[in-house]
Amino acid sequence: MPGEDPFDQGAGSILRQPKAVWATAGASVVAFMGIGLVDPILPSIAKGLEATPSQVSLLFTSYFLITAVAMLVTGFVSSRIGGRKTLLAGLALVVVFAALSGTSSSVGELVGFRAGWGLGNALFVSTALAVIVGAAAGGSSAAILLYESALGLGMACGPLVGALLGDASWRYPFFGTAALMAIGFICITAFLTEQPRPARKTSLLDPIKALGHGGLASVATSAFFYNYSFFTILAFTPFVLNMTPYKSGAVFFAWGLLLAVFSVLVAPRLQERFGSLKVLGASLVLLAADLLVLGYGDHTTAIVCTIVSGAFIGMNNTVYTELALGVSDAPRPVASAGYNFVRWFAAAAAPYLAPKIEEWSNIHIPFVVAAVTAVVGAVVVWIRRSALTHEAAELEPVHATEDGVTVFAD
């Protein structure tokens, strides 16, 4: 609630949680690491498998395309077999397909294995927040912040782990992820008990039906354009920087730290002062400006702009999901599934299209396109601002209410 400190050592503290919560949060860190893990080793993978940048970028495309479609399935599955079994099924798939990714002999095999990885990650990530909130002590506020912290830490550490292991071989980060997820599987098996299943089972079409709400559809549409910008940075910039795995990992580690800090600490304070819609619109416009400078600047400027983009991405991720889960009356898991179903398609498209656009034009234009999509996202927010409200009032920072749940499903 407003004015509360979730780091306070009281009953609702982020630090005083059951073992089940810590086990799930720890596995979440590794799950989010998997998103940025391949960033610093993309050039190494291209060289090792004799593939082009656009072919290697399909590692993101297959991963997020399957993740998007799986969003329609995760609620259906978890409402029938329970959160614990869904988490374990997701973890098991990640362990298997991450290990298989490390054995790939061609880029086609690797792309296919990443698709299986994406299915496992979708099952896990989409269920983890609900499990953490359900098992947490002291209400949802501290649990949500713990989940956001896991997200930020995973996004920050993924490129660093990828760089450290990938300096020896591009295969090692995949094996490392499989080992860490296997540890997560053991911890959840040991510490997490099954939680009550929802009274009503979720159907496959519920997330699609939820998008019939004008506010949720508007958030998802704006987030679709924003995610194109986000994943142009994440998947295409490593080829532009063309650095060693260590240096690229350091750049994206700094990027991830800013993402975490602005997501967990800065965004809530700005929302409280200026309101969610103003913060989101300004952040999208600033991200667009950053992308243009990144695309046309020299190498040092590109490094600085890549790192700085983490601040805007961190704020956007938090505000978008809070809007998505607070703007409609759909159950939070259903609203989240519908929202993520739409936005992850852009995450699948950007890694493939950005290198293609470079091939068709020059190295600057992919960033121009990404800047334009960020602006389009801001325009959608401005045009649909009346729909992006809850109970006909200007949105208060949703993180301060029981409806304020942030998910990255980043």
N, C-alpha and C positions, 0 to 999 in steps of 0.2 A: 504494500500500500504506500501512498505518497509519504515520504519522509522516513520510511523504514530503511534500515541498513541490513541487507541480506547477509553481510559478512559479520554482523553482530553475533556474539557467542551465545545468544539465547536459543530458545527452542527452535526458532525458524531459521537458524543460521545455515548458510550454505556448507559450512564445515562440519556440522553435526547431522550426519545422515547415516542411515543403515548401510550395512555392507552390500546389500542388494543394489542400492542406488549407486554406490561407488563402483561396483563391478560393471553395471550397465554403462555408467559414464565413462569408465576406462575403456571399455570396448568401443564406445562411441568415438572417442579420440582416434582410435586406430581406424575406424570406419571412415572418418572424415579425412584422415591422412591419405587414404587411398585415392582421393580426388586429385590432390596435387602431387602425389608421389612421382608420377611419370614426368612432371614438368622439366626438371633439370636433366633428364636422361632422354628426352625426345630426340635431340640430334644424335646421341649415341645409338639409340634404337634404329634410327634411319640408316646410320652407317653400318651397324651390325647386320641388319636384315636387307640392306641394299634397297631401301624404300625411299620414296619422295616424301617431302613434308606433308603433302595432302593425304598420302596413304597412311602415314604415321598418325596424323590427326584423327583418323578414323577410330583410334583407341578411345578418344573422348566420345565420338559420335555413337559408336555401338553401345558404349557404357550408358550414356544418358538417354538414348533412344529406348533401350530396354527399361531403364529406370522410369521414364515417363509412362510407358504403357503399364508397367508393373504397379504404378500408383492406383490403378483401378482394381487391382487384385489384392493388395496388401490388407485393406480393411475387411474384404470378403474372407480372407484367410484367417486373420487374427481374431475376428469375431466368432469364428467357429472352433479353432483349435487353441485359442488363448495366446496372450502376449508372450509368455515364456517360450512356448514351443515355436512361435513365429520368429523370435529372436534367435533361437538356436538353429532353426532351419536356415535363416539368413546367414548366420556366421558360418555354418557348415559349407554353404555354397561358396562363400568368399574364400574360405580356406582352400577348397578344392580348385576353384578357378584361378585364384592368385598363384597357386603352386603350378598349375598347368601353364599359366602365362609365362612363367620363367623357363619353361621347357620348349617354348615355341621355336620352330625352325623357319617360319615365314611370317610376314606381316599379316597375312590372311588368318593364320592360326591365332595369332596374338589378338587380332580384332575380335575373333569369335570368342575366345576365352574371356576377354574383357566384357563382352555382352553377358556371359554367365555371371561374372563378377557383379555387374550392374544389377542383375536380378536379386542376387543375395544381399547386396547393399540396400536395395529398395525395401526389401522385407525387414531388414534390421533397423535402418534409420527411421522409417515411417512408424515403427512400433516403439522405438527406444524412448521417445519423449513421453508417450502415454504411460509407459512402465515406470519411468523415473518420477513423474508427477504422482502416479498412484502409490508408489512405495515410499515417497519422500516424507520426512518428518517436518512438521511446522508449516504445512500449506504449500501451495504451488509456487509462490514467488521465488523462494530459494532454489527449488528444484529446477525452475525454468532458467535461472541464472547459471546454475551448475551445467545444464545442458548447453547453453550458449557458450560457456567457458570451454566445454569439451569441443564444441564445434570450432571455436577460434584456435584452440591449442592444436587440434588436428590439422587444420588448414595451414597453420604456421610450421608445424613439425614435418608435415608430409614432404615438402620440397627438400628440407634439410636431410631427412632420413634417405630420401631418394638420391641425394647427392653423395652422401657418405658411403652408402652401399654401392651406388652406381658408378663410382669412380673406378672400382675394380672390374665390374661387369654390369651391363644393363639388366642382367637377369637377377642379380642379387636382391634388389628392392622388392621384387615380386615374391621371392622366397621368404624374405624378411616379414612382409605383410602377412603371408600365410601363417608363419610361426606366431606372430603377435595375435592374430585373430584366433588361433587355436588356444592360446592362453586365455583370451577373452571367453571363449566357449567353455573352458573348464571353470572359470570364475563364476559365470552366470549359472552353470549347472550346479555349482556348489552353494551359491549364496542367494539365488533368486527363487522364491517360491511362486507358484502359479497364482495369478490375481483373478478376481471374479470376472467372468465374461460379461459383456454388455447384454442388457435385457433383450435388445433387438439386434438381430444379425444384419450386417451390412450387405447390400446387394452390389453387384458389379456396376450397376447404372447409377447408384446413389451419388457418386462424385460428379457425374455428368449432370444429373438433375440439379445438384447444388449450384452449378454454374448458371442456372436460370435466374439466379438472383443478380440484379444489375450491379450491385456493389462488388460482389465477389468476382463477377465476370470482368469488371473494369480493372480490379487489382491484378487479376491473372493476365489480362491483355497487356497492361503496362509492364508487368514483370517479365513477360515474354520478350519485349523489346529490350528491356534492361539486361536480361540474361544473355542476349546476343552480345552485348557490349562486354559483359563480365567475362564470358568465355572466349572472346577474341583475345583478351589480355592473357588469360590463363593458358590457352592452348597455342596461340600464334606467336606471342611475344618471345618465347624461348628461342625460336628460329631467328627472329630479328636480332636479339641480343647476341646469339651465337657465341656463348661462353662455355668454359669448362663446366662439368657437373658441379664442382665445388662452388665456383663463382655464381652460377645460375641458382644453385640451392640457397646461397647466402642472400641473393636478391629477393627470392620468393619467400624466404624465412622472414626477412624484414617486412615484406608485403603482408605476410600472414599475421605478424605481430600487430601491425597497424589495424588490420581487419578485426582482430580479436578485441583490441582496446576500444576501437570506435563502436564496435557492435555491443559490447557489454557495458562500457563505462560512459562513453560520450553520447551515443544516440539517445539513451533514456533522458539525459539531462537536457539535451537540445529539444527533444519532444515536449518535455515538461514546460520549457520556456516559450517555444514558438509554435508547437502543435505538429502533429505527424505529417500533414500534407505539405506544409511549408518546408519542413526539414527534407522530406523526400524530393520535392521538386527542385530545391536548391542543390541537393546532393547530386541529382541526375545531371543537371546543367554543368556543375563543376566537373563531374566525371567526363562529360562530353568535351569540355575544354582541355582536360588532362589528356584525353585520347588524341586530340589534334596535335598537341605539343609533342606527345610521345611519337606520333607518326612522322612528324617533320623535323624533330630535333636531332642532334648528333647522338653518338652512342652513350655518352655520359648523361645527357638529358633523358634519353630513353630509359636508362636505369632508374633515375630519380623519379620519373613519371610513373613507371611501373610500381615502384614502392609506394608512392603517394596514392595511387589508385586504390590501394588496400583500405585507406581511410574511408573513401566514399562507398566502396563495396560493403564494408562492415556496417555502415549506417543504413544503406539501402536494404541489406539482407534483414536486419532487425525490423525496420519499419514496414517493409512489404509484408512480412509474415504476420506481424501483429495486426495490420490492416486486414489481411485475408481471413484471419481467424476471429476477428472482432466485428466485421462489417455485416455479416449475415447471421441468421438464426439457425444455420445448419450445425449439426454436431461438429466439434472441432476436428476429429479425425477425418470426417467426410469432407469438410471445407478444405482441409489441408491437402487431401488427396486430389480434389478437383483443381485446386490452385497449382499444385506441383505437376499435375498431368499436363497442364498448358505450358507452364514456364520451362519445363525440362526439354521440350522440343526445341527451343531456341538454343539450349546448351548442347544439344546434339547437332544442330545446324551450323553454329558458328565455327567450331574447329575444322569442319570440312570446307565451308565456303570461304573462310579467310585466306587460306593458301591458294584456292582457286582464283579468287579475285586478284591476288597478287600476280598469278600467272597470266591473267587476262589484261592486267593494267600495269601497276608498279607497286612497290612495297608500301607506299603511303596510303593508297586507296582503301585497304582493309580497315585502317584506323579511322578514315573519314566515314566509312559506312557504319562502323561501330559508334562513332560520335553521333551520327544522325539517329541511330536507333535509341541511344540514350535520351536524346532530345524528344523523340517521339514518345518515349515512356513518360517523360515529364509533361508533354502536351496532353496525353491521355489522362493523367492525374488532374491536370487543371480543368479540362473540359468536363470530366466526370466527377468533379469535386463534390457536387451535391449528392451523388450516389455513394461516395466514399465516406459516409457518415453513419453513425449508429444512433438510433432513436432520435433522428432529426437534429442532432447537436454536433457542433464541431468536435471532431475526435479528440478526446483527451488522450494522453499517452497510454495506450492499451496495456503496456507492461505493468501499469500500476493497478490493474484490476484482475479479477479472477479469470477474465477472458483473454488475458494477455499472454499468449504462448508463442514463442518464436521457434521456428524449425528451419534448417538449411536443407535441408534435405539434400546446401549447398551443398 
